[in-house]
Amino acid sequence: MRAALLAFQRDFAARPPGAVLDGRDIGTVIAPGADVKIFVVAAPQERARRRALELKAAGQSVNDADILADILRRDERDRSRTAAPLRRAADAHEFDTTHLNVEESVAAAIAIVEKHRKQDSI
């Protein structure tokens, strides 16, 4: 299943005019030759806070400590897995969104891409 999905994702990413992809192995496995790679990070505590807000907005009850524990377990599992472990590609821009809201994050990500495009046109 993973091999079939990998081929589909790689083909999709390579088709003109290009694509914006999100995932934990996009820059290292799916599209290692991408023109621009952004490795998005945020403090686990902030990610847990955001997730709790999403769940509460959906009417679910939440336990903040459980959410943080789940995030930490997932991060560790993804970093230590054999197939496509979570890691930043050497040529990826690390982008910390811990102190940014959604609008600020989008604007900063666009700025990274635009800066790269300007450098390529020189």
GROMACS elastic network, one bead per residue, 0.5 to 0.9 nm:
[ bonds ]
;  ai    aj funct       b0    kb
    1     4     6  0.52930   500
    1     5     6  0.62248   500
    1     6     6  0.85359   500
    2     5     6  0.50905   500
    2     6     6  0.59097   500
    2     7     6  0.86085   500
    3     6     6  0.50226   500
    3     7     6  0.62549   500
    3     8     6  0.86711   500
    4     7     6  0.52888   500
    4     8     6  0.63109   500
    4     9     6  0.87029   500
    5     8     6  0.50789   500
    5     9     6  0.60827   500
    5    10     6  0.85409   500
    6     9     6  0.51619   500
    6    10     6  0.60741   500
    6    11     6  0.85004   500
    6    29     6  0.83966   500
    6    30     6  0.66410   500
    7    10     6  0.52130   500
    7    11     6  0.60838   500
    7    12     6  0.85300   500
    7    30     6  0.84397   500
    8    11     6  0.51918   500
    8    12     6  0.61013   500
    8    13     6  0.86185   500
    9    12     6  0.50623   500
    9    13     6  0.60961   500
    9    14     6  0.86059   500
    9    30     6  0.64270   500
    9    31     6  0.84438   500
   10    13     6  0.51467   500
   10    14     6  0.61921   500
   10    15     6  0.88420   500
   10    29     6  0.86976   500
   10    30     6  0.53526   500
   10    31     6  0.63090   500
   11    14     6  0.52168   500
   11    15     6  0.64225   500
   12    15     6  0.55143   500
   12    16     6  0.88437   500
   12    18     6  0.81589   500
   12    19     6  0.77978   500
   13    16     6  0.82460   500
   13    18     6  0.60857   500
   13    19     6  0.57743   500
   13    20     6  0.80311   500
   13    21     6  0.76201   500
   13    30     6  0.77954   500
   13    31     6  0.66898   500
   13    34     6  0.84342   500
   14    17     6  0.83990   500
   14    18     6  0.63107   500
   14    19     6  0.80273   500
   14    31     6  0.79024   500
   14    34     6  0.86124   500
   15    18     6  0.56645   500
   15    19     6  0.79085   500
   16    19     6  0.79797   500
   21    26     6  0.68995   500
   21    31     6  0.89623   500
   22    25     6  0.85324   500
   22    26     6  0.66188   500
   23    26     6  0.53917   500
   23    27     6  0.83936   500
   24    27     6  0.79705   500
   24    28     6  0.86252   500
   24    39     6  0.86275   500
   24    78     6  0.81777   500
   24    84     6  0.85169   500
   24    85     6  0.82226   500
   24    86     6  0.58505   500
   24    87     6  0.78596   500
   24    88     6  0.89440   500
   25    28     6  0.54094   500
   25    29     6  0.54112   500
   25    30     6  0.64589   500
   25    31     6  0.85174   500
   25    84     6  0.61677   500
   25    85     6  0.72723   500
   25    86     6  0.62733   500
   25    87     6  0.76184   500
   25    88     6  0.86685   500
   26    29     6  0.56310   500
   26    31     6  0.55767   500
   26    32     6  0.72503   500
   26    37     6  0.85440   500
   27    30     6  0.63597   500
   27    31     6  0.53060   500
   27    33     6  0.77612   500
   27    34     6  0.70988   500
   27    36     6  0.88293   500
   27    37     6  0.60139   500
   27    38     6  0.79677   500
   27    39     6  0.79734   500
   27    87     6  0.89630   500
   27    88     6  0.75489   500
   27    89     6  0.59226   500
   27    91     6  0.88354   500
   27    92     6  0.73718   500
   28    31     6  0.65750   500
   28    33     6  0.86308   500
   28    84     6  0.76889   500
   28    85     6  0.89926   500
   28    86     6  0.86221   500
   28    87     6  0.76051   500
   28    88     6  0.73951   500
   28    89     6  0.55082   500
   28    90     6  0.87803   500
   29    32     6  0.58140   500
   29    84     6  0.65915   500
   30    33     6  0.88430   500
   31    34     6  0.53732   500
   31    37     6  0.89671   500
   32    35     6  0.89539   500
   32    37     6  0.85782   500
   32    89     6  0.78136   500
   33    36     6  0.85811   500
   34    37     6  0.64755   500
   35   113     6  0.89969   500
   35   116     6  0.83355   500
   35   117     6  0.88632   500
   36    91     6  0.83450   500
   36    92     6  0.71138   500
   36    93     6  0.80559   500
   36   112     6  0.83619   500
   36   113     6  0.65046   500
   36   116     6  0.70900   500
   36   117     6  0.87848   500
   37    89     6  0.78518   500
   37    91     6  0.70914   500
   37    93     6  0.61263   500
   37    94     6  0.86480   500
   37   113     6  0.86267   500
   38    88     6  0.87410   500
   38    89     6  0.89352   500
   38    91     6  0.88985   500
   38    92     6  0.52497   500
   38    94     6  0.59447   500
   38    95     6  0.64681   500
   38   109     6  0.76276   500
   38   112     6  0.81395   500
   38   113     6  0.87515   500
   39    87     6  0.87131   500
   39    88     6  0.60796   500
   39    89     6  0.77939   500
   39    92     6  0.59479   500
   39    93     6  0.58410   500
   39    95     6  0.58415   500
   39    96     6  0.83664   500
   40    93     6  0.82844   500
   40    94     6  0.60606   500
   40    96     6  0.59366   500
   40    97     6  0.69932   500
   41    44     6  0.88292   500
   41    94     6  0.71856   500
   41    95     6  0.60150   500
   41    97     6  0.61868   500
   41    98     6  0.73625   500
   42    45     6  0.83102   500
   42    46     6  0.66303   500
   42    47     6  0.64318   500
   42    95     6  0.83214   500
   42    96     6  0.53176   500
   42    97     6  0.52052   500
   42    99     6  0.81659   500
   43    46     6  0.53094   500
   43    47     6  0.63295   500
   43    48     6  0.86914   500
   43    96     6  0.81892   500
   43    97     6  0.82872   500
   43    98     6  0.57180   500
   44    48     6  0.60663   500
   44    49     6  0.85458   500
   44    68     6  0.67879   500
   44    71     6  0.68009   500
   44    72     6  0.69399   500
   44    98     6  0.87758   500
   45    48     6  0.50798   500
   45    49     6  0.61968   500
   45    50     6  0.87094   500
   45    68     6  0.64099   500
   45    71     6  0.88771   500
   46    50     6  0.61786   500
   46    51     6  0.85514   500
   46    98     6  0.62085   500
   46    99     6  0.84347   500
   47    50     6  0.51319   500
   47    51     6  0.61496   500
   47    52     6  0.85835   500
   47    68     6  0.78926   500
   47    71     6  0.78200   500
   47    98     6  0.78446   500
   48    51     6  0.50597   500
   48    52     6  0.60698   500
   48    53     6  0.86051   500
   48    64     6  0.70127   500
   48    65     6  0.84729   500
   48    67     6  0.57067   500
   48    68     6  0.50373   500
   48    69     6  0.86823   500
   48    70     6  0.87206   500
   48    71     6  0.69372   500
   49    52     6  0.51368   500
   49    53     6  0.62930   500
   49    54     6  0.87777   500
   49    64     6  0.73231   500
   49    67     6  0.83410   500
   49    68     6  0.81433   500
   50    53     6  0.51462   500
   50    54     6  0.63470   500
   50    55     6  0.87808   500
   51    54     6  0.50656   500
   51    55     6  0.62523   500
   51    56     6  0.85794   500
   51    67     6  0.74908   500
   52    55     6  0.51431   500
   52    56     6  0.60362   500
   52    57     6  0.84820   500
   52    60     6  0.89916   500
   52    61     6  0.87255   500
   52    62     6  0.63017   500
   52    63     6  0.78537   500
   52    64     6  0.65952   500
   52    67     6  0.71156   500
   53    56     6  0.50831   500
   53    57     6  0.60244   500
   53    58     6  0.85809   500
   53    62     6  0.89105   500
   54    57     6  0.51417   500
   54    58     6  0.63392   500
   54    59     6  0.88642   500
   54    60     6  0.88332   500
   55    58     6  0.50395   500
   55    59     6  0.64793   500
   55    60     6  0.53029   500
   55    61     6  0.72036   500
   55    62     6  0.69549   500
   56    60     6  0.50906   500
   56    61     6  0.61866   500
   56    62     6  0.68610   500
   57    60     6  0.73713   500
   62    65     6  0.89017   500
   62    66     6  0.80131   500
   62    67     6  0.76484   500
   63    66     6  0.53547   500
   63    67     6  0.63789   500
   63    68     6  0.88511   500
   64    67     6  0.51781   500
   64    68     6  0.62952   500
   64    69     6  0.86341   500
   65    68     6  0.52150   500
   65    69     6  0.61338   500
   65    70     6  0.86316   500
   66    69     6  0.50349   500
   66    70     6  0.61259   500
   66    71     6  0.86732   500
   67    70     6  0.51098   500
   67    71     6  0.63120   500
   67    72     6  0.87268   500
   68    71     6  0.51346   500
   68    72     6  0.62228   500
   68    73     6  0.86193   500
   69    72     6  0.51535   500
   69    73     6  0.61241   500
   69    74     6  0.85809   500
   70    73     6  0.51241   500
   70    74     6  0.61095   500
   70    75     6  0.85996   500
   71    74     6  0.51303   500
   71    75     6  0.61503   500
   71    76     6  0.86357   500
   72    75     6  0.51656   500
   72    76     6  0.62338   500
   72    77     6  0.85778   500
   73    76     6  0.52029   500
   73    77     6  0.60337   500
   73    78     6  0.85127   500
   74    77     6  0.50387   500
   74    78     6  0.59912   500
   74    79     6  0.84874   500
   75    78     6  0.51674   500
   75    79     6  0.60852   500
   75    80     6  0.85949   500
   75    86     6  0.79113   500
   76    79     6  0.51315   500
   76    80     6  0.61198   500
   76    81     6  0.85028   500
   76    86     6  0.88675   500
   77    80     6  0.53282   500
   77    81     6  0.59594   500
   77    85     6  0.85434   500
   77    86     6  0.87964   500
   78    81     6  0.54515   500
   78    82     6  0.88668   500
   78    84     6  0.82444   500
   78    85     6  0.55975   500
   78    86     6  0.52898   500
   78    87     6  0.88224   500
   79    82     6  0.87485   500
   79    84     6  0.86547   500
   79    87     6  0.67548   500
   80    83     6  0.89511   500
   80    85     6  0.60082   500
   80    86     6  0.76096   500
   81    84     6  0.69687   500
   81    85     6  0.51735   500
   81    86     6  0.79535   500
   82    85     6  0.61600   500
   84    87     6  0.84748   500
   88    91     6  0.81865   500
   88    92     6  0.64878   500
   88    93     6  0.85625   500
   88    94     6  0.76362   500
   89    92     6  0.51749   500
   89    93     6  0.85438   500
   90    93     6  0.85943   500
   93   112     6  0.79628   500
   95   105     6  0.88244   500
   95   108     6  0.85821   500
   95   109     6  0.78940   500
   96    99     6  0.78193   500
   96   100     6  0.82967   500
   96   105     6  0.88316   500
   97   100     6  0.50415   500
   97   101     6  0.75454   500
   97   102     6  0.86507   500
   97   104     6  0.85795   500
   97   105     6  0.62465   500
   98   101     6  0.83560   500
  100   103     6  0.79007   500
  100   104     6  0.55643   500
  100   105     6  0.57756   500
  101   104     6  0.53316   500
  101   105     6  0.60632   500
  101   106     6  0.86849   500
  102   105     6  0.50730   500
  102   106     6  0.61833   500
  102   107     6  0.86197   500
  103   106     6  0.52390   500
  103   107     6  0.62086   500
  103   108     6  0.86152   500
  104   107     6  0.51445   500
  104   108     6  0.60886   500
  104   109     6  0.85573   500
  105   108     6  0.51527   500
  105   109     6  0.60910   500
  105   110     6  0.85692   500
  106   109     6  0.51242   500
  106   110     6  0.61468   500
  106   111     6  0.85710   500
  107   110     6  0.51562   500
  107   111     6  0.61982   500
  107   112     6  0.88043   500
  108   112     6  0.63548   500
  108   113     6  0.88320   500
  109   112     6  0.51229   500
  109   113     6  0.64725   500
  109   114     6  0.86916   500
  110   113     6  0.51240   500
  110   114     6  0.60627   500
  110   115     6  0.85041   500
  111   114     6  0.50201   500
  111   115     6  0.59789   500
  111   116     6  0.85175   500
  112   115     6  0.52199   500
  112   116     6  0.63061   500
  112   117     6  0.87277   500
  113   116     6  0.51162   500
  113   117     6  0.61911   500
  113   118     6  0.87017   500
  114   118     6  0.61633   500
  114   119     6  0.86161   500
  115   118     6  0.51874   500
  115   119     6  0.62975   500
  115   120     6  0.87112   500
  116   119     6  0.51235   500
  116   120     6  0.62420   500
  116   121     6  0.87770   500
  117   120     6  0.50754   500
  117   121     6  0.63143   500
  117   122     6  0.89457   500
  118   121     6  0.51654   500
  118   122     6  0.65731   500
  119   122     6  0.54536   500
